[in-house]
């Protein structure tokens, strides 16, 4: 992990007290279709080993507990890794506190390697080289992130989207660290470590109310650190989100995901 990656992680807000618990409680879960899709693409019914890079609180790691012999989460931040360990009951899931670029795992050991909402935090070239090293021939890499939220109500997600755009502009105006740009398909393909690379769209279905929507906004370190830097809730639009959320019942959430899939 480069010094720049270390600095960005340190400034992310993810290590703040209580942040990991909020993150784990409110962030979207991995789309269930991955449980079927990725083993099929890797040509196995039950993977021997799945490695989850940038595993955070373990949301995207313990997700695989029932469908794989062994799951290893790799997470460089101590607070996130500690939370993941106490939140995970499955005996076949473990965590290592290491950067994704240096997992310490054996060569060609993994059937599947994933990176959930985390690839943009990594030194891409070094991380993909490590993925290529630990994946067996024919194994599959999948980096995925949520990109859209839709509810039957329309208004809440509109206000949420406006908040995220205001947050981006305010961070820029105040000279704060820019939010990480999602990694493109072209950059993954240009790495040359995969025999085939493609982008797919997926979706998950969950439920949420207004409280979860506000907590979801606050589960993004870029908002937490912006508020710490002196931005007001009115400036960023959090007051408006709270007002809309106060009347929002528990409803279905359709969550759209973008996934980059590569075959070793």
N, C-alpha and C positions, 0 to 999 in steps of 0.2 A: 504494500500500500504506500503510495507516494505521500510526501509531506502535504501536498495540496489536498489530497483525499482526507488525510487526518484532520487538517484544519477545517474543512467543510463539515466533517462529522462532528467536530468539537463545537462548531457554531450552529449546529442544526436544531438545538433545543431538545433533542431526543433523550439526553441524559438528565433532564430536569426531574426533581422529585415528583412522583405521581404520574409522569408522562407515559411511562410504559403501560400502566394499568388502564389509562384512558384509551391509549392506542389499541390495546388488545380488546377492550370492550366494545369499541365503536367502529373500527376499520372494517371494510367489507372482507368477507371470507373468500378464499379462492373459489372460483367457479367449479361446481361439482363435476362438470363434464371432463375436467382434467384427469380425474381418477380413471376414466375409461380411455380418454384420447391418448395420453402420453405413453402408458404401457403398450397400447396397440401400435403406436408409431415406433416404439423401441423393440417391438416384436416379442414381448414377454407377457405372460398372463399375470405373474406376480413378480415384480422387481426384487432383486436381491438387495440392492442398495440404491437409495435416493438421497441425493445431497441437495440441500437448500441453502443457497448463498445469500448472505445478507438477511438472515432468518429473523432478525428483530425479536419480537416477543414469542416467537414460535407458532404464530397463527398459521403460517404457510408450511410449517414443518410437521406439526402433530396432525395436520390434515391428512397426511399419508400413512398414519400409524396402522390403519386396518388393512392396507393394501400392499404393504411392502415388508420384506423380512427385516430390514434395518433402514432407519432414516437418520441422517446427520444434518443438523443445522449449524451453519458456520456464520458467526456474528462477531464483529470486532468491538462492539460497544459493551462494556462490562454490565451496565445497568439493564440493557435489553436482554443480554444473555442470562443474567441472574433471574430475571422475571420469567424467561422462557423455561428455565429449569424447574422453577417452583410451580409453574402452570401446567406442566406436562406430566401426566401419570403413566403413559404407555412405556413399558419396559424396553421396547425396541426403538425408542427415540432418544437420541442424545445430542448434546451441543458441544461445540468447541469454540472458545473465544479467540478467534483468529480472523485476519482479513481474508476476503474471498480470493485474493491473489496468491495466498499461501496457506492452503487448507491443511497441509500435512497428511493428506490421505494418500493411499497407495495408487500407483498408476493403473489405469484401465479397470478400476474397481466398480464404477457406478453405471447402472443402467440408465438413470435419468438424473439430470442436474437442473434445478430450477432457480430462478431469481425473481421473487415477487416484490414488485414496487421498489426494487433496490439496484438494478443494473446501472442506473444513472449516477449512483454514488461511487462507483468503482473506477479504478484505472482500467479502462476497457480492454486495451491490448493485453495487459498482464492477466486480467481476469479471464478473458476468453482463452488465452494460452493455458491457464490452469484448468479450465473446463475441458479443453481438448486432452490434457494429460490424464485427468481422472476418469473421463468417460471411456467405456469400452468401445471397440469398433461397432458401429451400428447403434450406439446409444444416442439418447436425445437430450438436447438442451432446450429449455423453454423459459424465456423471460416475459413476464406478463405484468400488466398494470391496469387499474380501473381508470376509465376515461370519461364515462357518462353515467349520469344518474337520472332515472325517470320514475316518477310516481304518478298515480292517477290524478293528482291535485294540480300539477303544472307549476303553480306559483312557488312552492318551497325550493325546488331545484333551480328555478330561475334566479331567485335571490341568492342562493348558495353560489351559483356560477358568477353572479355579479360581485359577490364578496371576494371570490378568488381572483378576479381580474383587478379589482381595487387593490388587493393585497400585492399583486405583482407590480403594479404601478408605484405604489407607495414605497415598496422596498427599493425599487429603482431610484425614485426621487431622493430617498434618504441615504443612498449609497451603501445599502446593505447587500450582503451576499445574494446574488441572483439565484432564483430557484433553478434546480437542475433541469436541463432539457432532456426529454425522453430520447433514448438511443434509437437511431433510425435502423431500418432493415438494411440499408446500404452499408452502414458502418459495420454491422455484424457480418454481412457477406464479404466485405473487403478484408476482414481479418484473415480469411483464407483457411480457417481451422475446421470448417464444416464442408461436407460433400454436397449438402443441399440446405438452403435457408428459405423460409417463407414467413409471411405474416398472416395471421388468422384473427378473426373477430369472434369473441365468445360473450356469453352473458350468464350472470347468476341472478337468482331470485332470493331476496331476503325480506325481512319486515323491519320497519322502523317508525318511530314517532318523532315529534319535534325535538324532544330532548336529545335523541340520538343524532339528529341532524346538526344541532349546535355542537355537541361533543365531537362529531366528525370533523367539523371545521377546526376545532381546537386541538384535534389530534395531529394537525399538520404543524410541524415545528416552525415553518416559515411564518405562520400567523402568531404563534406564541412569542417568537423572538421579535417580531414587528411590534407587538403590544408592549413588550419589555423595553423596546427602544423609544417608546413614548407616543406611538400612534394611538388614537382614541378609538373606541368601539364604533363611534359615529363615523369617523373618517374611513374606516375599513368596511363599514356596513354590517358589523356584527350586531348592532342594536336592531337593525331592520330584520336580520335573520331571527333574532330572539323573538321579535314581535310576531312574525309569521309562524314560527315554530310553536308559539304558545297556543295556537288554535289548531295545530296539526295533529290529527289522530294517528293511531298506529295503522299503517297501510303497507301494501306491498311495495318493495323497491326493486326495479329492474336495473341491474348494474351492468354496464357494458365494459368489456375488457379488450385490450389490444395485446396480442401475444406474438412474440417472435420465436420461431421454432427452427432449430438447426439439428442436422443429423451428422454424427461423427463418422 
